[in-house]
Amino acid sequence: MKKKILALSLACAMSLGLLAGCCGGSEASPDPSAAPSAAAGSSTPAESGTLTVSLSSSPSKLDPIHYTGTYESQIIGQVCDRLIEYNDDLDTYVPSLATSWTISEDGSTYVFQIRQGVHFQNGQYSQGREMTAEDVAWSLNRSAQYSDMARLSMLDKAEVTGEWEVTCTLKSPNAAFLTALTDAGNSIIAQEEVEGWGDDFGYHLTGTGAFIMEDFQLDEQAVLVANEDYWLGVPNIQKLVFRFISDPTQTANALLAGEIDLATQLSGEAINTVDQAGGDVSLMKVEALQINYVRFNMQNGPTADPLVRQALIQAVDLDAVRTALYQYGEAEAACLPLPYGSWGYDESLESLALPYDVEAAKEKLAQSGYPNGFEVDIYVSNTQERTTLCTLLQAYWSQIGVTTNIHANEWGTFSDMAASGNADIYAMSWTWYPDPYFFLNNLFSSSQTSSNGNGALYINDEVDAALQAAVETTDQTERAAYYSEVMRHAMEDYTGIYYAVPYNCYGINSRVQDFTPRADGTLRFIVSDGEKIVRNTSVA
C-alpha cells in the first residue's frame, strides 16, 4: 500500500515537473550569420540597442556586501567593476581597475597598481569624480569587515601605499585571494554614496561599470543604460533591462513573443519549447560550475543525530528524483559537494555516497532517538524545481514515518532563513569558480555558519584545519589533496544530499550578437584583456 501511495506521489510530482519545468536544457547555439529580424511571435521589431534579459528570481540586495544570490550579482556586475576579472574560460585573471599586481614570496601580501583616469558614474554624492586608491582600499576593507557572505574573510587590511597603489595584507597566505577579488561582492564603490544613501544604497547602486542603473523596481525589473564614459569604451548595448520572471513557461513564452531577448536559467518544458521554436530563437547550454543539494541542520532538531541524517539520505531514490526533475538532459547526476568542472573533484570519493535502501533507513531511525519518526521543516526558494524537489522528498521520507512541511519563499526570505541556522533542512544550489575554495570553504567552514553557505551549522575541526592548509600552499596538487579530505569528512558526516550538476541553459534571439555563456553563470556583456575590449555584446 505504501508503495502505491509513493508511486502516486511521484507521478504527481513528475507531472508537475513536466508541466512547469525544473532547470537546464539540450545544446544548441544561435547562428551568428543569421540576418536580424523581429523576435518569433512579435508583431513589431524589438528596439535596436536594447537587450532585455530574464532572471528567474527578483534581486533584493544590490549593495555588494549584502548580496546573497546570483540574481543580485548579475546586476552588480554590470554597474560596478572589480580590481581584476576572469576571462570567459575562467582560467586566466585579467586586469581591470588594477593594472598589475605583485605577490610577496610568502603569499601574504599583494600590491596592486591602480588604474588612473577611471570615473565613478554620476551618483548623487560622488558626482562622477575620479576613482582613487583610497576608494579601492575602503571598498575592500568594508567587504572584509561586513560582507554577509564573508567574501573577503582572508583580508586583514588594505592600505594606500602610493598615489595609485594599494597593498593588501592577508591574515595568512591564501591562494584563493585573487579569485575572491573577481566576485561582485568585492566591487569598488564610492564611500560617500554608501554613507549618503545608508541602508538604501543598493537601490541607488553606482560604480565604475559599463552600465548605469537607471531604475530598480523590486519584483519587477531593473533598467540599466550604457555608461558613455566607461573607461574601456562605450558598450554596444544602449539599454540593458532585467525582467524578473519566476515561471519558466512564462519565460519561454516571453522569449518567443519578443518580450525578452535572452532567457536565463531555462528549465523543464520551457527548454523543449525554446529548442523546438526555430526561427530567430535558439538554445544555448554550458555545463555549470554548480552543485544542487539538500543540507541538514547539524546542531539542532532531529537532524543533529547522524543516524537520522543517514536515514533521510537512504530513504531517497535519487535516480527517480533526477528523472522527475530533469526531463530534458539539463543536469548530470552528482553525489559529491563539488561540480565536475572544478579541478578539485575527486572521483574516488563517489563510493562514499549512500545507496537507496528504505529498509536500512528504517533501521537507522529505529536506532536513533526517533524510532517513530518526526516532523521536519524544509525551506527552499519558490522556483518550480525546488518546490518539485520538496514534493518528492516529502513522499520518500513519509515511507519512514517522517512528516515534511514545505516552506517555499522568494529568494531574500529563503536566504535569510537558510543563513539563520534555524532551518531543519534547506535545499539550494551553489555556483562559483573552478577553485574548490569557493565551494568547500563556504559550505563547510565553521567560519561560515552565519551565511547560507553553512547555515546548516557544520563544525569539524579537522575540516577547518584542512581548509586552512589548502589555501596556505600554491601547489595545486597539494591543495586538491586537502580538498579531498574535506569532501571525505563531509560525506562521512552525512552533511547532505548532493544530487545534480546542472547545465546553464539560455534561450537567445539571433539579433543578440557576441554573447558567450560562462560556466560560472555570470553574464558578461563586455570582456577585455585588461587594456582593450575583446568581446562587446550587441543587439541588432
N, C-alpha and C positions, 0 to 999 in steps of 0.2 A: 504493500500500500504506500509506504514512504517513497519507494522508487517511482511509483506512478505520480505522486504529488511533485516530486523533484523534476520528473520529466516534463510535467505540465508547466512548472515554474520556468524551466529552462526554455521551453518552447515559446512562452510568452516573452521572455527576455530577448530571445533571438529574433522574434518578430519585431520587437521594439527596436532592436539594433538595425534590422533591415530597413525599417520604415524611416527612422530618424537619423541613423548614422552613428559613427564612433570616432574614426581618426585614420587618415592616411590614404594611399591610393596606388594605382599602377602607372608605370613610367610612360611619359610622352613629353615632348617639348615643342614650343611654338616654332614655326618656320620663319626665320628672320628675313627671308626674301619675300614673304607674302606682302602684297600691297595693302596699305592701311585702308580700313573701311569701318563702317559703323559696327558696333557690337551686335552679336547674334540676338535677334528679337527686338532690337532697338529701332524705333521709328525715325529717330534723328541721330546724326553722328555725335559721338561724345566730344566734349570740348578738348581741343588740341592743347597740349601742355599741362593738362590736369590729370593726375594719377589718383584714382580712388582705390583704396586698399581696405579689405575687410579684416577685422580682428575678431576672434571668437569670444572675447570677453572684454568688458569695459575696464580700462585702466582707472585706478583711483588714487594712486600715489606717484606723482610725477616729480617730486623732489628726489634727486638721485640717492640720497641717503635713506630714503624711506621706501623705495620701490621693492616689491617682493616677487613680481611675476614678469614674464616676457612681454605681456601686453603693455606694461609701462615702459619697459626698456626699448621697445620698438620706437616709441615717440621720443624718449630722452635721447636715444642715439642719433636722431635726426637734428635735434635742436642744439645739442652740446657735443663738444669734442673731448678727446682724452689725450694724454701725453703720447701714447703710441696706439697702434691698431694691429689687428691681424689681417693678413691678406685673405682673399677669397678661399684659398685652400687650407687656411688655418694652420699653416706650417712655417710662417715667417712673420716676424714683427716688422711693422712699417712705421717710420717716424710720422708723428702728427704735430701736436703742439710742442713736443720735444724734437729737436733736430738731430740729436745724437745723445749718447749716454755711455758712461764707463762704470765698471763694477770693480770694487775692491777685491784683492786677492782672497780674502776670507769670505766674500759673498755677503757681507752685512751692510755695505754702503754703496749707494747708487748715486751718481752725479749726472744730472740732466742739463743739457744746454737748451734753453727755451727759445722758441721761435719768436722773432720780432715782427712787428707790423700786423699782428692779428688783433682784431677789434671785436668786442662784445656786440651783440645785437642791441638795438636802440631800446633798452629797457627803461622803465620809469625812473630808476635810480642810477643805473650805470651809464645810460645815455650814450651808448656807442663808443665808450672810451677804449683805449688800447689795453689789451690783456698784459699783465706783468708777471714777473716771477713770484711776487707776493700773492697773486691770485692762485697760482699753482700750489704753493706751499699751504695756503689757507684751506683750499678745497681738499687736498689730500689729508691734512690733519683733521679736518671736520669729518671726513669719511672714516678715518681710523678710530675716532672717538665715538661717533654717533650712529654709524650705519646700522640699520635694523638687522641686516644680514651679516654683519661683521665682515664686509667685503674687503677690508684692508686691515685686518686684525694683526698682520705681521709687522706693520709700520710702527716704529717708536716715535719718530718725529720727522717732519720735513722742514728744512730751513733754507732761507735765501742766503746763498754763499757768494753771490756775484750779481751784477746788474741783471744778467739774463741767465742765471744759474741757480738750480735748486738741488740740494743734497738731501737724500732720503736715507735715514739710518733705521735699520730693521732691529727688532727685538732680538733676533737671532737670524743666521743665514736662512734664506727661504727661496728655493729655486722657482717658486710659482709667482714671485712678486711681479715680474714683467707681465705675465698673463693677467694677473689681477688688475693691472693698470688699464687693460683694454676693456674692462667691464663698464657698462653705462653708469653703474653706481659710483664710479670714480671719475666722473666727468668734471671738467674745470668750469667753475661758475664764479660770479662776482659776489663778494661778501655783502656789498650794500644792497643788492637785490634780495638776498636771503633775509637780511635784517630788516629791510624796508617792508617786505610783504609778510614776514613772520610765518605763521602756520599756513598761509595761503600762497606761499612761494610756488608750490607745484602747479597751481592754477595759472600762474603768470611766468612759467618757466622761460628763462633766457640763458643763452650761452654763446659760443662762438661757432656753432654748427652751420651746416648748409641750408637749414630751413628755420624759419621763424614761426613760432606758434602764434597764430592769429586769433584762434578761438578754440575753447575747450568746453564741451558740454558733456557732463558726466552721463554715462549710459547711452549717449547718442553718437557723438563724433568729435574728432579733433581736426581742425583745419590749419595747415601749415603753408607758408608761402616761401618762395625762393629767397635766400639771403643774397641780395645783389652785391654785397661787399664781402662775400665769403673768400677767405684767404687763398683757397685753391682755385677759385674761378666760379663762375655763375653756374648753378645747376641747370640741366636741361629741363627738368620738371619745374614748371612755374608755380603749380599749386599741388600740394600733397594732402589728400583727405583720407583720414582713417575713420571708417564706419564700424560700429560695434554691432555685430550680428552673431548671436549665440547659437542659433539654429542652423545646422549645416545645409539643410534643404533650402532654407531661405537664402543662404549664401550662394549656393549654386544657381538658384533662380535669378538672383540679383546679377550674377556674372553673365548669364545668358541674356538677360534683359538689357545689358549695357549699363546698369546702375553702378557697377564696380568694374575695375579693370584687372585687379589682382586679388584673388581669393586665397587666404592663408588658412592653414590647418583644416583642409577639407577632410571629411570623414564619411564613412558609411556609404549609403546610396548616393550621396552627393558626388562622390568620386566617380561612380559609374555615369551619373548624369553628365558631368563635365567631360569625361573620357569619350562618351558617345556623341557629344554635341556636334563635333565637326565645325566646319566653317572657320570663323575667326577665334574660336575658343579651343584651348588645348590644356592638357595636364602636364605638370612638371613634378618630379619626385626625386628626393635625395635621402639616403639613409641618415637618420638623425643621430646626433650625439645626445641621446636621451634615453632614460630608463623610466618605465612606468612601474609603479609599485604601490604596495599597501604596507603601512607601518603600524606596529603595535606599541602601545604605551608600556615602557619597560619598568616603570616605577609605581604606577597607580592602577587600581582596578584589577579585574580578573587577569588581564594580560601581563601583569607583573610576574605571574607564575610561568616559568619556561615550559612546563607541561601543557599549559593552556595554549601557549603560542604554537607548540608543536601540533597540538590537536587542530587548531584553526588552519594551519598550513596543510596538513594531510587530509583535511576534510574537503579540499577544493580540487576538482579536476581541472587543471589549468589548460589542458588541451581543449576541453569543451568550452571553457571560458573564452579562450582566444578565438575559437571557431565562431562563437556568438558575437564577439566584439568586432572582429576584423573579417569582413566578408570579401574584401577586395585586395588581399595581399598587401595591406597597408602597414603591417608590422611583422617583425621576426620574433619567434619565441625566445624568451630570456629566462635566466634563473639566477644571475648574479647582479649585485648592485652597481654595475658599471656597463656602459654600452660597448658594443664590439669595436667601435671606431676609436676607442681610447687605447693608447699604447700600453696601458697598464692591465688590460684584460688578460685573465689567466684561465685558459680553458681547462686546466687540470682541476680547478675547484668546482666544476659543474657537478661532479659526483656528490657534492655535499647537499645538493637540493633534495628535499624530502619528497618521496613519491606519493601519489594519490592513494590513500588507503583509509577508508572510512572506519573499518573495524579497529585499526591501530589508533585512529583519532579518538574513538570512543574509549579505548583502554587508557589513553593518556589522560582524558578527562576524569575517568574513574580513579586514577592515581592522584589527581590534583585535589585541590580544595573545593572543586566544583563538580562533583560526580553527577549531579542532577542538572547540569547546565547553568546558564546565567543569562542575563540581559546585558547587551552591549550597544554602545552608540558609535556609528561610523560617520565621519564627516568628509564631504567632497565638495568640489566646485560644481556648479549647476550645468555642466556640459552633458550632452547626451551619453558620451562614452562613460563618464564617471557614474552617472545615475544607473546606466545599464549594468555596469560592473557591480554596483552595490546590490542590485536586484539579484544578480547571480550569486554573489556571496551570501546574501540573506537566505537563498534557497539551500545552498550547500550546508551552511552552518546550522540550519534548522534540523538537519539529519542527526546532529549530535546534541540536540537539546538547547542550542544557543539561539536566543531571540535577538535579532539585529534591528535597531532603529536607525533609519537613514536620514541624515541631515544634509541637504544639498543647498548651497548658498552661492551668491555671486562671489567672485574671487577675493575681494577685500575682506569680507566677513569670514570666508573659509580660511584664508591665510592667517588672519588674526587668531582663529581658533586653533589651527594646527601649530602655531608658534607658542601657544599658551601653556602647553604641557598638560592640558585638561582633557584632550580628546582620547577616548579609549583606543580608537583606531582611526586613521585617516588615509586617504588614497589620493595620489597626485603623480606628477612626473617631475623629473629633474633633468634639465638640459643646460650644458655649458660647453667647456672647451676640451680638447683632447687630453690635457693634463689631468690625471686621476685626482689630483688635489682638489679640484673644484667639484668633484662628486663626493669622494670619500671623506674629506675633511668636513664638508658641510653636513653630510648625512650622519657621521659617526663620532665626531669630536665632541668631547664634553663641553668645550667652549662654545658650542653652537646650540645649546639646549634652550635658548630663548628665541630661536628662529624656527621657521617652519621646516628647515632642513633637518634638524634633530629635535623637533618638538616632541618626538617620541621619548626623549629623555634617556637615551642610551649612554651609559657611562662605563668605560672599561679602561683601566689604567694602562694595560698592555697596548690597547689600540691607540691611546693618546701618545704613548711613547713611540710607537711605530710611525704614526703620522708626523710626529716631530722629526724623527730621524730621516724620513723620506724627503723633507724639504731642506735638510741641512747638508745634503750632498747634491752635486750637479750631475753625477753619473746616473744616466737613465736606467741602466740595468740594476743598479743598487736600489734606486727609487722604486722600480717595478717590484722588486722582491719585498720591500716593506709594504707596498700597497696590497700585494697578495696576502700578506699576513693579516692586514686589516680586514680584507674580504673574508678570509677564513674564519676570523672571530665573529664577524657579522652573521655568517651563515650558521656557525655552530651555536650562536646565542639565539638563533631563530628570531632575528630582528624584524622580519617582514616577508612579504611575498613579492618577488621581483619577476614580473611576468612577461614584459614585452619591450622590445626596442622598436619604436615606430619609424616610419618614414615621414619626412616633411613633405606634404603634398600641397601643391598650388594649382589653382586654375588661373589661366592668364589669357588676356586678349592679345592678338597678334600686333595690335598697334603699340604695345609696350615693347620697346627695343632695349637690348643690352641689360637685361635683368638676369642675375645669377643666383640661384638658390644656394644657401650655405648649410652645412651640416649642423651648425650651432643654432640654426633657426633665425638668426638676426637678419634684418632687412637692411641692406646697404645699397643705396642708390648712387652714391659717389664713392669710388675707391681710388686711392692714389698709391704711388710708390714712395711717398714721402715728400716729393717735390712737384709732381705733376699728376693730373688725373689720368688714370688708365682705364676707368670704366665710369661712364656717366649715363645712367638710365634716362631714356627719353620716351615721350608719348606722342605719337603722330596725331 
